[in-house]
Amino acid sequence: MNKKNIITKNSFIELCRFVSSYIIFSFHANSLFVSGWIFVEYFFILSGYFAIRHLSEKKDSAINTAEFPLRYTINKFKRLFPYTSVEIILNAFLTIYMFHLRGLDIIKWLLYLPVSLLLLPGTGIMPYGTALTEHLATPHMIAEELWYLSALLVALPVMLYLFIHFKERYSYWLVSFFPLLLYGFLIIRDGTIHGWHEQSMTFFSLDIRALAGLLIGGSVYYVSLWWKKFTYTPFGTGLLTLTELGCFLSVVIISSKTSLPYDALEILLFLLSLSLTFSGKTLTSRIQCRFFCFLGKLSLPVYCIHISVFNIMHNFQLPMSELNKTNFIFIIVVIFSIILYTIIEKGRPLFAHILDYLKAFIIVRKS
């Protein structure tokens, strides 16, 4: 069998990733999903699951070295930086256009660009609310919708260090009571895990939320192993599949119907749904669909560029209802995402070749 024809990714998870990106877009567009922000948690949990599965299944001694968490994080973000850079640069120049910046104001604004390009606002080093002009102040980061990735950049190596050094004795505590403690801090303080505050400690709260979500991904890994231990009858398999789908759809319904803080319930539903999916014991594990996998790949560029495309398209007076307008703009976002994905993924080998050439040239010149 040709190895290129083998689908290695879970097609159902890839479809859910794309659906989640649409829900987040709809939330940002103030459309159907009034509390769709909770689906950012879905991506945190997925990232945590794959990281902890990698740590648990690999026997490579390099995993126990001090630099592994940073190396793992950097390798993960190498794939993300082209997409985030496009959005941050586009957003920066859209801001210049919308606020009619001129001369020194443009320079003052663009001086914050490197911090955002490196996704470092999650460290708190980018000041918030500093007046640049009469109408423009510094945001938490340029292209604020990318806060998720900035928080992930901070929280992922922390989670990896914790898990590597406390895995033997405290792994179950790290993926159960510790994230509950972190979520509890946010809920007690603000009544929700949302973590987006205009007063103070903004990114600290978001970093805590990211760390908690990543650790819940560890819970998904261990619970999926528990599901995997058993052999199920066809009826049992069907019941597990209904539970898996019902949990995910329940979060979709809750996020579309109410803005009440059901954070803990929704995270529990995500945990159940994802653990069943990754157990391989449900009917969804039999789905093999290249189109779903392609949609999953598009979820990253969709997430990265959707705000800029929405801001551009929102200036047009489209003769349609708000919901239809939102869906139409989302189609435009998907089209731009396909173009961006094609350019970046096709360009990676060429860029890698140029980079290798430059490295070789530098080494030769030094010698």
Backbone torsions as a table, in degrees:
resi	resn	phi	psi	omega
1	MET	NA	137.6	177.5
2	ASN	-67.9	123.2	-176.9
3	LYS	-62.7	-25.1	-179.9
4	LYS	-67.8	-20.0	-178.0
5	ASN	-90.0	-2.5	-179.3
6	ILE	-87.3	126.2	177.7
7	ILE	-91.2	114.1	-176.6
8	THR	-93.9	-22.4	-178.7
9	LYS	-85.7	154.9	176.3
10	ASN	-76.9	111.0	-174.1
11	SER	-62.7	-35.4	-179.1
12	PHE	-67.0	-41.6	177.2
13	ILE	-61.7	-41.3	-179.8
14	GLU	-63.2	-39.8	176.5
15	LEU	-63.9	-43.3	179.9
16	CYS	-64.2	-35.1	176.9
17	ARG	-62.1	-42.7	180.0
18	PHE	-67.4	-43.0	177.7
19	VAL	-60.0	-41.4	179.5
20	SER	-63.4	-38.7	178.2
21	SER	-65.7	-35.1	176.1
22	TYR	-66.6	-42.2	-178.9
23	ILE	-63.1	-42.0	177.6
24	ILE	-63.8	-41.6	176.3
25	PHE	-59.5	-45.7	-179.6
26	SER	-62.1	-39.2	176.7
27	PHE	-62.0	-46.7	179.5
28	HIS	-65.0	-26.4	178.9
29	ALA	-86.1	3.0	-178.1
30	ASN	56.4	42.5	-177.1
31	SER	-107.6	-122.7	-167.1
32	LEU	-69.5	-42.0	-170.7
33	PHE	-97.0	94.7	-171.6
34	VAL	-71.2	-22.1	174.8
35	SER	-128.5	38.8	-178.4
36	GLY	-68.0	-8.5	178.4
37	TRP	-58.6	-23.6	-177.6
38	ILE	-62.3	-20.2	-178.7
39	PHE	-75.2	-10.6	167.9
40	VAL	-62.3	-34.5	177.9
41	GLU	-60.4	-35.2	179.0
42	TYR	-57.8	-42.1	-179.7
43	PHE	-72.3	-37.2	174.8
44	PHE	-59.7	-46.5	-177.5
45	ILE	-63.7	-42.1	177.4
46	LEU	-60.4	-45.1	179.7
47	SER	-61.3	-42.2	178.8
48	GLY	-65.0	-40.5	178.9
49	TYR	-59.2	-50.6	-176.3
50	PHE	-66.5	-36.1	179.2
51	ALA	-66.5	-45.4	-177.4
52	ILE	-74.0	-32.9	174.2
53	ARG	-62.9	-40.9	178.0
54	HIS	-61.2	-45.0	180.0
55	LEU	-65.9	-36.5	-174.0
56	SER	-79.4	-31.0	-173.4
57	GLU	-96.1	-22.5	-178.7
58	LYS	-85.8	136.8	178.4
59	LYS	-104.8	8.7	-178.8
60	ASP	-62.6	128.1	-178.7
61	SER	-65.0	-21.4	-179.4
62	ALA	-65.0	-21.8	-179.7
63	ILE	-64.0	-30.3	-177.8
64	ASN	-85.9	2.0	179.0
65	THR	-80.5	157.8	-174.1
66	ALA	-65.4	-29.1	-175.5
67	GLU	-87.5	-7.0	-175.3
68	PHE	-58.0	-47.9	-179.1
69	PRO	-56.6	-42.2	178.2
70	LEU	-68.3	-39.4	-180.0
71	ARG	-64.8	-42.9	178.1
72	TYR	-61.3	-44.5	-179.3
73	THR	-64.7	-46.1	-179.6
74	ILE	-62.8	-42.7	178.4
75	ASN	-62.4	-37.2	177.8
76	LYS	-66.0	-42.0	-175.3
77	PHE	-80.2	-16.1	174.2
78	LYS	-57.3	-37.4	-179.9
79	ARG	-72.8	-26.9	-175.0
80	LEU	-86.7	-32.2	-170.6
81	PHE	-56.6	-40.3	178.5
82	PRO	-58.8	-39.6	-179.5
83	TYR	-71.6	-45.4	-179.4
84	THR	-66.6	-35.8	-179.3
85	SER	-64.9	-41.3	177.7
86	VAL	-59.0	-46.5	-178.0
87	GLU	-67.3	-43.0	-177.2
88	ILE	-65.3	-43.7	178.9
89	ILE	-66.1	-43.5	178.5
90	LEU	-61.6	-44.6	179.7
91	ASN	-63.3	-38.9	-179.9
92	ALA	-61.5	-44.1	-178.0
93	PHE	-78.5	-27.0	171.4
94	LEU	-64.6	-38.8	177.2
95	THR	-63.7	-42.6	177.1
96	ILE	-58.7	-41.0	-179.9
97	TYR	-70.3	-46.9	-174.4
98	MET	-68.9	-34.1	-178.5
99	PHE	-98.4	7.3	175.7
100	HIS	52.1	47.3	-179.9
101	LEU	-71.1	147.4	-178.9
102	ARG	-139.0	148.7	169.7
103	GLY	50.0	-118.3	-175.2
104	LEU	-63.1	-31.8	178.9
105	ASP	-62.6	-38.3	177.7
106	ILE	-63.7	-43.9	-179.9
107	ILE	-62.8	-44.8	179.9
108	LYS	-61.3	-38.8	179.9
109	TRP	-69.0	-45.7	-175.9
110	LEU	-72.9	-15.9	175.8
111	LEU	-64.7	-21.7	176.9
112	TYR	-85.7	-6.5	-175.3
113	LEU	-63.0	-46.2	-178.5
114	PRO	-57.7	-39.3	-179.8
115	VAL	-61.5	-43.9	179.9
116	SER	-71.0	-39.0	179.2
117	LEU	-59.8	-36.0	178.2
118	LEU	-83.9	2.0	179.4
119	LEU	57.6	37.2	-177.5
120	LEU	-93.1	-5.3	179.1
121	PRO	-57.3	-24.3	177.8
122	GLY	-61.7	-18.5	175.9
123	THR	-80.8	-11.1	179.3
124	GLY	88.9	6.3	-174.2
125	ILE	-82.3	-10.8	177.6
126	MET	-92.0	118.6	-177.4
127	PRO	-67.2	146.3	179.8
128	TYR	-110.9	136.6	173.4
129	GLY	82.8	11.5	176.8
130	THR	-77.9	124.1	-176.5
131	ALA	-67.7	125.1	175.4
132	LEU	-100.6	-39.0	174.5
133	THR	-139.2	-173.4	178.5
134	GLU	-64.2	-29.4	-174.8
135	HIS	-115.8	-2.8	-174.5
136	LEU	-129.7	128.5	174.6
137	ALA	-121.6	161.4	-179.7
138	THR	-66.4	131.1	175.2
139	PRO	-82.8	-177.8	175.8
140	HIS	-65.6	-33.5	171.6
141	MET	-163.6	154.7	173.6
142	ILE	-67.9	132.3	-171.6
143	ALA	64.4	69.8	-171.9
144	GLU	-63.1	-21.5	179.6
145	GLU	-64.7	-16.3	179.0
146	LEU	-86.3	10.8	177.2
147	TRP	-54.2	-34.0	-178.7
148	TYR	-55.7	-44.8	-178.5
149	LEU	-74.8	-33.7	177.2
150	SER	-65.7	-41.6	176.6
151	ALA	-67.5	-37.0	178.4
152	LEU	-63.8	-38.6	178.9
153	LEU	-60.8	-34.9	178.5
154	VAL	-78.9	-44.8	-169.8
155	ALA	-80.8	-31.3	-174.5
156	LEU	-61.8	-49.7	178.0
157	PRO	-64.5	-31.8	176.5
158	VAL	-62.3	-47.0	178.8
159	MET	-60.5	-42.4	-179.2
160	LEU	-65.3	-43.3	177.2
161	TYR	-60.7	-45.8	179.8
162	LEU	-59.2	-45.2	-174.7
163	PHE	-71.3	-38.4	179.4
164	ILE	-63.9	-45.5	-171.6
165	HIS	-88.2	-15.0	179.2
166	PHE	-121.8	12.3	-174.2
167	LYS	-60.0	-44.0	-171.9
168	GLU	-63.2	-40.7	-174.4
169	ARG	-106.2	-28.0	-169.3
170	TYR	-123.8	16.6	-174.8
171	SER	-60.9	-44.4	-178.8
172	TYR	-67.3	-36.6	177.4
173	TRP	-66.6	-40.2	-178.2
174	LEU	-62.0	-32.3	-176.1
175	VAL	-102.2	9.2	179.5
176	SER	-130.0	-78.2	-174.8
177	PHE	-72.3	-32.5	-179.2
178	PHE	-65.5	-48.3	175.2
179	PRO	-63.3	-32.6	175.2
180	LEU	-62.1	-39.6	178.0
181	LEU	-63.3	-42.5	179.6
182	LEU	-66.6	-47.1	176.7
183	TYR	-61.8	-39.5	-179.8
184	GLY	-61.4	-37.5	177.4
185	PHE	-59.7	-44.7	-179.3
186	LEU	-68.7	-41.1	-177.5
187	ILE	-69.1	-43.4	179.1
188	ILE	-62.8	-39.2	-176.5
189	ARG	-74.9	-38.5	-171.2
190	ASP	-126.9	-5.6	-178.5
191	GLY	81.8	0.6	-179.2
192	THR	-158.9	161.4	176.2
193	ILE	-90.4	3.6	-173.8
194	HIS	-47.7	-47.9	171.6
195	GLY	76.5	5.2	-177.6
196	TRP	-99.3	99.5	-173.8
197	HIS	-117.7	142.7	179.1
198	GLU	-92.4	-8.6	-173.8
199	GLN	-87.6	-67.1	-175.0
200	SER	-157.2	166.8	175.6
201	MET	55.6	27.7	-173.2
202	THR	-56.5	-58.6	-175.8
203	PHE	-74.8	-23.8	174.2
204	PHE	-61.5	-43.1	178.1
205	SER	-64.1	-40.5	179.6
206	LEU	-68.6	-35.6	177.1
207	ASP	-65.5	-39.4	176.4
208	ILE	-62.7	-44.3	179.0
209	ARG	-61.2	-42.1	179.6
210	ALA	-63.1	-44.5	-179.8
211	LEU	-63.0	-42.3	179.2
212	ALA	-62.6	-44.1	179.5
213	GLY	-63.1	-41.3	177.8
214	LEU	-61.4	-42.0	-179.9
215	LEU	-68.9	-32.7	174.1
216	ILE	-63.1	-31.0	173.1
217	GLY	-58.3	-32.9	173.7
218	GLY	-65.2	-39.0	175.2
219	SER	-59.9	-42.3	177.6
220	VAL	-57.6	-42.3	-179.1
221	TYR	-62.5	-48.8	-176.5
222	TYR	-70.1	-38.5	178.6
223	VAL	-67.9	-36.0	177.8
224	SER	-63.8	-36.0	175.9
225	LEU	-65.1	-35.3	178.3
226	TRP	-66.5	-45.8	176.6
227	TRP	-58.9	-36.5	-172.9
228	LYS	-69.6	-20.8	-175.8
229	LYS	-68.9	-21.5	-171.6
230	PHE	-100.9	156.0	172.7
231	THR	-105.2	130.9	-172.8
232	TYR	-114.2	145.3	172.5
233	THR	-72.5	165.9	175.4
234	PRO	-54.6	-37.7	177.5
235	PHE	-64.9	-43.6	179.2
236	GLY	-63.1	-40.2	177.5
237	THR	-62.2	-42.1	178.3
238	GLY	-64.5	-39.1	-180.0
239	LEU	-66.5	-41.5	177.3
240	LEU	-63.5	-38.6	179.8
241	THR	-65.3	-42.5	177.9
242	LEU	-63.2	-39.3	177.6
243	THR	-64.0	-44.9	179.8
244	GLU	-58.7	-51.2	-179.1
245	LEU	-68.4	-39.8	-178.5
246	GLY	-63.6	-38.8	179.3
247	CYS	-64.0	-47.1	-179.2
248	PHE	-64.9	-45.6	-178.9
249	LEU	-66.2	-29.8	178.2
250	SER	-63.5	-40.3	178.0
251	VAL	-67.1	-38.7	176.7
252	VAL	-58.7	-46.0	-178.3
253	ILE	-67.0	-46.3	-179.4
254	ILE	-59.2	-44.3	-176.7
255	SER	-70.9	-19.3	179.2
256	SER	-92.9	-16.8	-172.9
257	LYS	-105.4	-25.1	-173.2
258	THR	-149.2	150.8	174.8
259	SER	-101.8	8.0	179.0
260	LEU	-65.5	147.4	-176.1
261	PRO	-77.4	88.1	173.6
262	TYR	-101.9	36.7	-171.3
263	ASP	-56.0	-50.3	-175.4
264	ALA	-61.7	-42.3	179.2
265	LEU	-63.1	-44.2	-177.4
266	GLU	-66.9	-37.6	177.0
267	ILE	-65.6	-39.9	176.5
268	LEU	-61.9	-40.7	178.4
269	LEU	-65.7	-40.2	175.1
270	PHE	-60.2	-44.5	-178.6
271	LEU	-59.4	-46.7	-179.6
272	LEU	-64.7	-46.1	-177.7
273	SER	-62.9	-48.8	-176.5
274	LEU	-68.6	-38.2	180.0
275	SER	-64.7	-37.1	176.2
276	LEU	-68.0	-41.0	179.3
277	THR	-61.6	-48.7	-176.3
278	PHE	-75.9	-12.1	175.3
279	SER	-69.3	-22.9	-178.0
280	GLY	74.5	11.4	-176.2
281	LYS	-99.0	0.3	-179.6
282	THR	-104.9	168.0	-177.7
283	LEU	-67.5	-23.7	-179.0
284	THR	-65.8	-23.5	179.4
285	SER	-67.6	-15.5	179.6
286	ARG	-88.1	-6.2	179.5
287	ILE	-75.7	125.4	174.2
288	GLN	-128.4	106.3	-173.6
289	CYS	-140.6	113.5	179.6
290	ARG	-63.6	-33.0	-180.0
291	PHE	-64.6	-42.3	177.1
292	PHE	-62.0	-41.4	179.0
293	CYS	-63.6	-37.6	178.1
294	PHE	-66.5	-41.2	176.8
295	LEU	-60.3	-39.7	178.0
296	GLY	-61.3	-39.2	177.1
297	LYS	-65.3	-32.4	-180.0
298	LEU	-73.6	-17.1	-176.0
299	SER	-60.3	-32.5	179.4
300	LEU	-68.5	-56.7	177.9
301	PRO	-61.7	-33.9	176.7
302	VAL	-60.4	-46.8	180.0
303	TYR	-62.9	-40.6	-173.6
304	CYS	-70.7	-42.4	-169.5
305	ILE	-105.3	0.3	-169.5
306	HIS	-65.3	-33.9	-178.0
307	ILE	-68.1	-44.2	180.0
308	SER	-64.1	-43.9	178.5
309	VAL	-64.0	-40.8	178.8
310	PHE	-62.4	-44.0	179.9
311	ASN	-63.0	-36.8	177.6
312	ILE	-68.6	-49.4	-176.3
313	MET	-70.0	-28.0	-176.8
314	HIS	-67.0	-18.5	178.8
315	ASN	-75.3	-16.0	178.6
316	PHE	-85.1	137.6	178.8
317	GLN	-84.8	89.1	-177.5
318	LEU	-87.1	125.8	-177.0
319	PRO	-78.6	71.3	-179.5
320	MET	-155.8	165.8	179.8
321	SER	-65.6	164.1	-178.0
322	GLU	-60.9	-41.5	-179.8
323	LEU	-64.8	-45.9	179.0
324	ASN	-65.1	-36.3	178.2
325	LYS	-64.2	-43.6	178.7
326	THR	-61.0	-45.1	-179.3
327	ASN	-66.5	-37.6	177.9
328	PHE	-64.1	-44.7	179.1
329	ILE	-64.6	-35.8	178.3
330	PHE	-63.4	-37.8	176.4
331	ILE	-61.4	-40.9	176.9
332	ILE	-63.0	-41.5	177.6
333	VAL	-59.0	-43.7	-179.5
334	VAL	-63.6	-41.9	179.0
335	ILE	-61.1	-47.2	177.9
336	PHE	-63.8	-35.7	179.5
337	SER	-65.4	-39.8	177.7
338	ILE	-62.5	-43.3	178.9
339	ILE	-62.9	-47.3	-179.0
340	LEU	-63.3	-44.7	178.7
341	TYR	-59.2	-44.3	-179.0
342	THR	-63.4	-44.9	-179.4
343	ILE	-63.2	-47.0	-175.3
344	ILE	-69.3	-47.4	-176.3
345	GLU	-69.9	-35.6	176.3
346	LYS	-71.5	-28.7	-177.5
347	GLY	-85.3	-12.7	-178.1
348	ARG	-58.6	-48.5	180.0
349	PRO	-59.5	-40.8	179.3
350	LEU	-64.2	-44.0	179.5
351	PHE	-63.2	-42.3	179.1
352	ALA	-62.7	-38.6	179.5
353	HIS	-65.1	-43.9	178.7
354	ILE	-63.6	-41.3	179.9
355	LEU	-63.7	-43.5	177.8
356	ASP	-61.8	-39.5	179.5
357	TYR	-64.0	-42.9	179.5
358	LEU	-65.1	-40.8	178.0
359	LYS	-61.5	-45.0	180.0
360	ALA	-63.8	-39.8	-179.6
361	PHE	-64.6	-42.6	179.6
362	ILE	-64.6	-43.7	-179.5
363	ILE	-63.8	-41.8	179.0
364	VAL	-64.0	-44.7	-179.4
365	ARG	-63.7	-38.4	179.6
366	LYS	-67.1	-38.4	-179.0
367	SER	-73.4	NA	NA
